[in-house]
Amino acid sequence: MIAALKPRTRILIAVPFAAALIAGCGSSGSDSSTTAAPNADEFPAPEGKTLEQLASEGTQGDLVVAPTQQVFTEGKNRYGFGVFTVDHDNVSDADVAIYAAKPNGKAEGPYPAEIHSLETPPAFAAKTTTQDPDAAKYVYTTEVDLPSKGEWQILAMFREDDGSYNYVRVPSAVVGKFPDVPQPGDQAPVTHTPTADDVGGDLTKIDTRQPPSSMHDVDYADELGKKPIVLLFATPALCTSRVCGPVVDIAEEVKNERPDDADYIHMEIYNDNDPNKGPRPQVRDFNLPSEPWLFVIDADGKVSTVIEGAFSKTELEDAIDKADAASSSGDSSS
């Protein structure tokens, strides 16, 4: 069990990891919050090459790519990352694909990335988000296959308008480093979460968002196994990644639109909202080494979707739909 959260690779502008700035980027996905990934055939084919050999097909770029996560499991992983310039300007419209390889091994990929907006309507944007100049606005995601434990080296390849390529080396992904974080198909841990009644209505004791979120009505342990649960671990005012505020705003928006589809619970990270006092027991019960984390749990009490780091409205809604479907079919493992 992890006793305390450790600082993570910073991934947004001047501050920690996150995504990128909003800038009139069109959407071709199923929702305005998502821009579809480019085609895989627009990037170099691995053809048995190493990452070094692939990199030689382009020039070294001056962008910075940083993962929004550090927990990876054997097999397919949702891979999130932020893209920004060395001057900390956010990049919101890059055509980029990820490649992965064991050290000195053959590259796998390309895995082209979608772009997800983290923006919400003003009614759901808290002061914690709007008054933070470094709050995340975009996250890039793709699905990367990491079939075995250990280190996987990562390369990001950017396609320019003229058809040329720039590459950026990315911190390695280590599969199996954090084996105790619940994964899809697992029975969800049982833990009690504080409610508004527990603190006499003073939500500032259990929520650093300004204003506090509306997701403190029920105790997670009381609702587990009754209906789908959206459990969001995040600390908007203390987040080292600058994505906690935006994702809580997104959850508030979805809760407002789909209040009956799940129980929504926002769980803070630190005891007494003080990083010096270490993580709350609920964080330890889920063995979380970082923040934020989203767990969507089906009506059978099984984990349906897990996302570390930033996520979009589209991704949250898809996760709720998946939990509903799994609850009906009795299958939460996919």
Summary of the structure (lengths in Angstrom):
residues: 334
radius of gyration: 19.4
end to end distance: 25.8
largest distance: 62.4
contacts: 1164
relative contact order: 0.18
helix: 20%
strand: 28%
